[in-house]
Amino acid sequence: MILSISNRTFTRGVDASSFDNTLGNKNMKPLSNEELAYWAGFVDGEGSIKIIKRRPGRGAINSSYIPYLAIINTDKTIIEELKRVFGTGTIWHKKPSKPNHRDAYGWYVSAKKCVEILKKLLPYLKIKKPQAETQIEYYQKCGGYKWHREKERFGATTPEHILKMKEEFYQKMKELNKRGRERNE
């Protein structure tokens, strides 16, 4: 399925039901340690690991917080390879906004799929290891975002301590991703 929004084109990935919590993505091909290290290096260099905060919508009472992993590059083949290797994700294309810019391509995954991929890459990450650890811990402690949103639709509210914890993880991730911050080496 292809979606087009303004100057971006999106290709939908596999649905979340094909993802197994303990074994990872069933569509993901088995990867060697060398391949995992390669893709972790790509995430370190070109990736973005964050928690997206969305305002309430569709009958929800509270904001939702969604784990997110994205890689953007001008090489379409590497972006397509990410989707093939990990067996999931959404690919988008953005036409250049200035004459001297090139087309950009992106691949992203969110929620449970994102966390499962980061778990596999974690031992090999260097620069973005703190963000990956924060993302994984957030998902383990807060149980993802969908469970609470489903409960809210039926009139239940997310407990205050869960909302506070989600916001704390969100703020921690913002701090880790702050531009120009010094890295401890």
Backbone as CSV, one residue per row, in Angstrom:
resi,resn,N_x,N_y,N_z,CA_x,CA_y,CA_z,C_x,C_y,C_z
1,MET,0.851,-1.177,0.000,0.000,0.000,0.000,0.892,1.235,0.000
2,ILE,0.612,2.184,-0.858,1.404,3.396,-0.954,0.524,4.583,-0.608
3,LEU,1.018,5.442,0.274,0.330,6.652,0.674,1.150,7.844,0.202
4,SER,0.523,8.910,-0.184,1.246,10.100,-0.594,0.722,11.295,0.182
5,ILE,1.610,11.984,0.878,1.258,13.160,1.653,2.209,14.274,1.225
6,SER,1.699,15.359,0.730,2.453,16.483,0.177,3.557,15.964,-0.735
7,ASN,4.823,16.205,-0.390,5.892,15.748,-1.262,6.577,14.482,-0.738
8,ARG,5.897,13.723,0.125,6.443,12.469,0.646,5.590,11.306,0.168
9,THR,6.224,10.191,-0.134,5.520,8.981,-0.512,5.848,7.914,0.519
10,PHE,4.834,7.251,1.058,5.023,6.248,2.094,4.628,4.879,1.571
11,THR,5.419,3.856,1.917,5.077,2.480,1.597,4.889,1.745,2.910
12,ARG,3.733,1.184,3.149,3.442,0.522,4.424,4.226,-0.767,4.578
13,GLY,4.624,-1.048,5.814,5.347,-2.274,6.136,4.399,-3.375,6.550
14,VAL,4.947,-4.443,7.113,4.111,-5.552,7.576,3.340,-5.111,8.803
15,ASP,2.237,-5.760,9.093,1.460,-5.320,10.249,2.030,-5.902,11.546
16,ALA,1.652,-5.281,12.662,2.218,-5.615,13.965,1.902,-7.033,14.408
17,SER,0.881,-7.667,13.854,0.529,-9.021,14.284,1.584,-10.042,13.874
18,SER,2.483,-9.671,12.942,3.529,-10.607,12.528,4.750,-10.507,13.424
19,PHE,4.647,-9.779,14.529,5.773,-9.554,15.414,5.595,-10.353,16.695
20,ASP,6.565,-11.122,17.064,6.501,-11.955,18.254,7.375,-11.344,19.341
21,ASN,6.855,-11.228,20.558,7.551,-10.537,21.637,8.864,-11.200,22.030
22,THR,8.933,-12.498,22.041,10.137,-13.160,22.515,11.134,-13.459,21.401
23,LEU,10.647,-13.706,20.194,11.534,-14.099,19.108,11.883,-12.952,18.177
24,GLY,11.281,-11.795,18.367,11.517,-10.679,17.457,10.611,-10.786,16.255
25,ASN,10.929,-10.042,15.230,10.102,-9.995,14.034,10.242,-11.286,13.247
26,LYS,9.135,-11.965,12.990,9.163,-13.234,12.247,9.624,-13.033,10.817
27,ASN,9.469,-11.815,10.296,9.887,-11.524,8.934,11.354,-11.119,8.842
28,MET,12.006,-10.923,9.994,13.398,-10.532,10.002,14.268,-11.732,9.672
29,LYS,15.174,-11.552,8.724,16.060,-12.659,8.391,17.081,-12.820,9.509
30,PRO,17.566,-14.048,9.729,18.595,-14.239,10.761,19.846,-13.434,10.392
31,LEU,20.387,-12.722,11.355,21.544,-11.875,11.103,22.750,-12.365,11.896
32,SER,23.903,-12.339,11.261,25.145,-12.702,11.942,25.554,-11.539,12.849
33,ASN,26.517,-11.796,13.728,27.031,-10.735,14.595,27.613,-9.592,13.765
34,GLU,28.281,-9.939,12.671,28.869,-8.919,11.799,27.776,-8.050,11.166
35,GLU,26.676,-8.668,10.738,25.580,-7.910,10.139,24.910,-7.010,11.180
36,LEU,24.713,-7.542,12.384,24.126,-6.725,13.452,25.029,-5.536,13.770
37,ALA,26.339,-5.763,13.809,27.289,-4.675,14.067,27.231,-3.630,12.955
38,TYR,27.117,-4.082,11.706,27.021,-3.159,10.571,25.788,-2.271,10.700
39,TRP,24.633,-2.884,10.962,23.399,-2.107,11.049,23.389,-1.216,12.290
40,ALA,24.022,-1.669,13.370,24.141,-0.819,14.562,24.991,0.408,14.237
41,GLY,26.049,0.214,13.459,26.870,1.344,13.034,26.073,2.321,12.189
42,PHE,25.195,1.785,11.374,24.353,2.643,10.546,23.393,3.444,11.425
43,VAL,22.824,2.808,12.448,21.938,3.515,13.378,22.735,4.581,14.129
44,ASP,23.948,4.226,14.584,24.799,5.202,15.277,25.084,6.425,14.404
45,GLY,25.353,6.201,13.126,25.752,7.292,12.250,24.608,8.049,11.597
46,GLU,23.564,7.341,11.213,22.484,7.950,10.427,21.123,7.890,11.112
47,GLY,21.041,7.226,12.242,19.746,6.957,12.852,19.254,7.997,13.830
48,SER,17.988,7.869,14.133,17.329,8.711,15.122,16.486,7.802,16.012
49,ILE,16.771,7.822,17.301,16.017,7.044,18.272,15.347,8.043,19.202
50,LYS,14.025,8.009,19.249,13.325,8.962,20.096,11.987,8.410,20.546
51,ILE,11.366,9.141,21.448,9.996,8.858,21.879,9.158,10.024,21.369
52,ILE,8.176,9.703,20.568,7.291,10.731,20.022,6.123,10.926,20.983
53,LYS,5.814,12.174,21.268,4.669,12.505,22.125,3.562,13.049,21.229
54,ARG,2.429,12.366,21.244,1.270,12.802,20.447,0.172,13.283,21.361
55,ARG,-0.432,14.372,20.967,-1.566,14.899,21.730,-2.741,13.923,21.652
56,PRO,-3.637,13.989,22.624,-4.803,13.092,22.606,-5.608,13.247,21.319
57,GLY,-6.125,12.168,20.858,-6.954,12.179,19.669,-7.857,10.964,19.646
58,ARG,-8.803,10.939,18.763,-9.727,9.809,18.577,-10.304,9.287,19.889
59,GLY,-10.815,10.168,20.688,-11.481,9.758,21.922,-10.549,9.503,23.090
60,ALA,-9.245,9.652,22.902,-8.292,9.429,23.993,-8.284,10.629,24.931
61,ILE,-7.913,10.393,26.161,-7.886,11.438,27.176,-6.487,12.005,27.339
62,ASN,-5.473,11.148,27.260,-4.093,11.555,27.507,-3.248,11.484,26.242
63,SER,-2.081,12.130,26.284,-1.120,12.044,25.196,-0.606,10.613,25.109
64,SER,-0.156,10.233,23.916,0.480,8.930,23.765,1.957,9.144,23.508
65,TYR,2.765,8.210,23.960,4.214,8.259,23.828,4.636,7.022,23.051
66,ILE,5.288,7.227,21.911,5.553,6.122,20.998,7.041,5.975,20.730
67,PRO,7.622,4.796,20.998,9.021,4.544,20.639,9.188,4.631,19.118
68,TYR,10.296,5.194,18.670,10.478,5.479,17.248,11.953,5.336,16.869
69,LEU,12.205,4.667,15.759,13.552,4.520,15.200,13.474,4.855,13.720
70,ALA,14.328,5.757,13.261,14.321,6.145,11.849,15.736,6.306,11.322
71,ILE,15.889,6.049,10.032,17.150,6.299,9.331,16.808,7.008,8.034
72,ILE,17.507,8.101,7.766,17.294,8.889,6.552,18.606,8.922,5.781
73,ASN,18.504,8.757,4.458,19.693,8.738,3.618,19.305,9.142,2.206
74,THR,20.272,9.546,1.419,19.999,9.879,0.026,20.135,8.656,-0.876
75,ASP,20.590,7.541,-0.322,20.739,6.299,-1.084,19.503,5.424,-0.864
76,LYS,18.668,5.349,-1.870,17.416,4.585,-1.766,17.675,3.103,-1.513
77,THR,18.744,2.545,-2.096,18.988,1.107,-1.959,19.271,0.709,-0.515
78,ILE,19.970,1.557,0.237,20.268,1.212,1.633,18.991,1.245,2.468
79,ILE,18.082,2.161,2.149,16.804,2.255,2.867,15.944,1.028,2.559
80,GLU,15.917,0.619,1.306,15.168,-0.587,0.932,15.772,-1.826,1.580
81,GLU,17.094,-1.840,1.711,17.775,-2.964,2.359,17.393,-3.059,3.836
82,LEU,17.256,-1.926,4.513,16.821,-1.927,5.915,15.474,-2.616,6.065
83,LYS,14.540,-2.271,5.204,13.215,-2.885,5.278,13.293,-4.384,4.982
84,ARG,14.120,-4.760,4.008,14.265,-6.176,3.664,14.921,-6.955,4.810
85,VAL,15.982,-6.422,5.358,16.726,-7.108,6.425,15.880,-7.271,7.682
86,PHE,15.202,-6.195,8.095,14.424,-6.246,9.335,12.985,-6.706,9.113
87,GLY,12.568,-6.825,7.863,11.261,-7.388,7.555,10.085,-6.525,7.976
88,THR,10.334,-5.257,8.219,9.280,-4.374,8.689,9.674,-2.928,8.438
89,GLY,8.747,-2.053,8.681,9.042,-0.630,8.600,8.311,0.047,7.469
90,THR,8.370,1.352,7.488,7.755,2.180,6.470,8.858,2.976,5.780
91,ILE,8.806,3.009,4.456,9.771,3.769,3.667,9.072,5.001,3.125
92,TRP,9.775,6.138,3.185,9.226,7.355,2.604,10.260,8.025,1.721
93,HIS,9.774,8.852,0.840,10.615,9.582,-0.107,10.254,11.053,-0.039
94,LYS,11.261,11.912,0.029,11.020,13.353,0.031,11.819,13.978,-1.097
95,LYS,11.107,14.716,-1.939,11.770,15.424,-3.034,12.515,16.620,-2.454
96,PRO,13.593,17.025,-3.107,14.384,18.151,-2.578,13.591,19.458,-2.553
97,SER,13.810,20.227,-1.502,13.129,21.515,-1.375,13.969,22.650,-1.967
98,LYS,15.249,22.375,-2.213,16.149,23.363,-2.803,16.857,22.740,-3.999
99,PRO,17.244,23.540,-4.972,17.861,22.993,-6.186,19.151,22.201,-5.942
100,ASN,19.920,22.596,-4.934,21.184,21.902,-4.675,21.046,20.698,-3.741
101,HIS,19.834,20.333,-3.336,19.598,19.169,-2.478,19.244,17.955,-3.331
102,ARG,19.466,16.774,-2.757,19.094,15.529,-3.437,17.838,14.950,-2.793
103,ASP,17.233,14.002,-3.484,16.093,13.293,-2.915,16.547,12.606,-1.630
104,ALA,15.652,12.550,-0.651,15.941,11.858,0.607,14.967,10.698,0.756
105,TYR,15.465,9.625,1.363,14.654,8.440,1.613,14.776,8.110,3.094
106,GLY,13.704,7.642,3.668,13.723,7.300,5.076,13.033,5.976,5.337
107,TRP,13.458,5.333,6.402,12.852,4.084,6.878,12.592,4.303,8.358
108,TYR,11.394,3.954,8.805,11.143,4.055,10.237,10.271,2.911,10.732
109,VAL,10.448,2.616,12.007,9.616,1.658,12.727,9.257,2.300,14.052
110,SER,8.145,1.869,14.622,7.735,2.431,15.900,7.179,1.335,16.797
111,ALA,6.958,1.731,18.027,6.354,0.870,19.043,7.154,-0.412,19.251
112,LYS,6.448,-1.526,19.309,7.057,-2.812,19.653,8.137,-3.241,18.656
113,LYS,7.904,-3.017,17.366,8.889,-3.404,16.348,10.201,-2.660,16.558
114,CYS,10.098,-1.390,16.869,11.266,-0.554,17.123,12.080,-1.118,18.285
115,VAL,11.416,-1.436,19.361,12.087,-1.936,20.560,12.758,-3.287,20.290
116,GLU,12.081,-4.164,19.566,12.671,-5.472,19.262,13.931,-5.339,18.411
117,ILE,13.915,-4.435,17.449,15.109,-4.213,16.619,16.238,-3.644,17.471
118,LEU,15.921,-2.678,18.331,16.954,-2.092,19.185,17.547,-3.114,20.149
119,LYS,16.743,-4.049,20.625,17.269,-5.109,21.499,18.335,-5.914,20.774
120,LYS,18.121,-6.189,19.492,19.089,-6.965,18.718,20.364,-6.164,18.442
121,LEU,20.220,-4.862,18.247,21.368,-4.014,17.915,22.122,-3.515,19.148
122,LEU,21.493,-3.536,20.304,22.042,-2.936,21.517,23.497,-3.304,21.815
123,PRO,23.896,-4.582,21.751,25.287,-4.900,22.100,26.320,-4.232,21.180
124,TYR,25.896,-3.796,20.011,26.822,-3.258,19.017,26.753,-1.733,18.900
125,LEU,25.768,-1.117,19.517,25.650,0.340,19.452,26.718,0.993,20.319
126,LYS,27.235,2.119,19.847,28.228,2.881,20.608,27.660,4.256,20.964
127,ILE,27.388,5.067,19.969,26.954,6.445,20.183,25.519,6.521,20.700
128,LYS,24.640,5.728,20.140,23.216,5.821,20.493,22.779,4.737,21.489
129,LYS,23.747,4.137,22.140,23.419,3.104,23.135,22.539,3.650,24.274
130,PRO,22.842,4.846,24.834,21.968,5.354,25.909,20.517,5.556,25.455
131,GLN,20.331,6.027,24.218,18.974,6.213,23.708,18.268,4.865,23.545
132,ALA,18.988,3.867,23.024,18.401,2.535,22.847,18.030,1.928,24.193
133,GLU,18.919,2.053,25.180,18.623,1.523,26.520,17.410,2.222,27.129
134,THR,17.314,3.524,26.940,16.170,4.285,27.449,14.883,3.829,26.774
135,GLN,14.956,3.641,25.458,13.792,3.195,24.685,13.297,1.825,25.180
136,ILE,14.217,0.909,25.359,13.870,-0.450,25.805,13.284,-0.411,27.217
137,GLU,13.935,0.346,28.096,13.440,0.460,29.474,12.045,1.098,29.507
138,TYR,11.844,2.131,28.691,10.530,2.769,28.605,9.457,1.740,28.237
139,TYR,9.736,0.962,27.213,8.741,-0.004,26.742,8.472,-1.084,27.791
140,GLN,9.522,-1.515,28.487,9.348,-2.543,29.524,8.555,-2.016,30.718
141,LYS,8.846,-0.798,31.149,8.186,-0.250,32.345,6.793,0.306,32.069
142,CYS,6.609,0.859,30.883,5.319,1.506,30.585,4.411,0.618,29.750
143,GLY,4.894,-0.533,29.338,4.061,-1.483,28.611,3.628,-1.026,27.242
144,GLY,4.368,-0.133,26.645,3.982,0.363,25.333,2.896,1.404,25.469
145,TYR,2.478,1.943,24.362,1.471,3.002,24.416,0.083,2.497,24.063
146,LYS,-0.036,1.438,23.288,-1.333,1.032,22.756,-2.274,0.501,23.841
147,TRP,-1.750,-0.257,24.794,-2.601,-0.840,25.838,-3.378,0.254,26.563
148,HIS,-2.678,1.312,26.967,-3.338,2.377,27.712,-4.323,3.133,26.845
149,ARG,-3.998,3.315,25.567,-4.913,4.028,24.673,-6.188,3.221,24.465
150,GLU,-6.065,1.915,24.365,-7.264,1.087,24.207,-8.146,1.187,25.449
151,LYS,-7.543,1.162,26.623,-8.315,1.274,27.862,-9.026,2.623,27.933
152,GLU,-8.307,3.692,27.502,-8.899,5.027,27.549,-10.135,5.128,26.664
153,ARG,-10.134,4.432,25.556,-11.284,4.491,24.651,-12.543,3.954,25.313
154,PHE,-12.347,3.100,26.293,-13.500,2.524,26.979,-13.778,3.223,28.308
155,GLY,-13.251,4.442,28.448,-13.582,5.254,29.616,-12.578,5.211,30.745
156,ALA,-11.639,4.293,30.722,-10.641,4.230,31.788,-9.545,5.252,31.501
157,THR,-8.965,5.802,32.518,-7.850,6.720,32.319,-6.557,6.028,32.712
158,THR,-5.490,6.449,32.078,-4.180,5.904,32.415,-3.829,6.390,33.814
159,PRO,-3.354,5.491,34.676,-2.997,5.911,36.037,-1.969,7.046,36.012
160,GLU,-2.093,7.942,36.952,-1.236,9.132,37.023,0.255,8.764,37.094
161,HIS,0.587,7.706,37.843,2.000,7.337,37.958,2.568,6.838,36.623
162,ILE,1.739,6.218,35.780,2.179,5.784,34.452,2.388,7.003,33.549
163,LEU,1.463,7.952,33.604,1.604,9.180,32.820,2.883,9.931,33.201
164,LYS,3.141,10.005,34.495,4.334,10.698,34.980,5.591,9.977,34.497
165,MET,5.587,8.654,34.577,6.739,7.875,34.142,6.980,8.047,32.642
166,LYS,5.917,8.035,31.860,6.050,8.222,30.406,6.651,9.581,30.095
167,GLU,6.171,10.615,30.771,6.692,11.958,30.545,8.171,12.050,30.960
168,GLU,8.535,11.387,32.045,9.939,11.388,32.470,10.836,10.721,31.428
169,PHE,10.393,9.600,30.864,11.165,8.943,29.805,11.262,9.845,28.575
170,TYR,10.174,10.493,28.236,10.149,11.404,27.096,11.171,12.533,27.292
171,GLN,11.174,13.135,28.478,12.117,14.222,28.774,13.560,13.720,28.784
172,LYS,13.771,12.522,29.324,15.119,11.945,29.339,15.621,11.731,27.904
173,MET,14.753,11.224,27.027,15.146,11.005,25.640,15.436,12.330,24.947
174,LYS,14.630,13.346,25.215,14.894,14.672,24.640,16.274,15.175,25.058
175,GLU,16.616,14.971,26.310,17.928,15.396,26.812,19.061,14.613,26.137
176,LEU,18.879,13.308,25.976,19.898,12.494,25.309,20.097,12.906,23.850
177,ASN,19.038,13.371,23.210,19.098,13.730,21.797,19.383,15.211,21.553
178,LYS,19.620,15.957,22.612,19.853,17.395,22.471,21.073,17.636,21.590
179,ARG,20.930,18.524,20.638,22.036,18.845,19.728,23.150,19.557,20.484
180,GLY,24.376,19.219,20.101,25.529,19.905,20.652,25.914,19.454,22.052
181,ARG,25.251,18.436,22.572,25.615,17.994,23.922,26.970,17.308,23.884
182,GLU,27.711,17.410,24.968,29.016,16.761,25.043,28.812,15.279,25.315
183,ARG,29.616,14.480,24.664,29.557,13.033,24.865,30.690,12.601,25.789
184,ASN,30.359,11.768,26.743,31.396,11.209,27.619,32.038,10.032,26.926
185,GLU,33.321,10.113,26.722,34.001,9.014,26.018,34.989,8.339,26.925
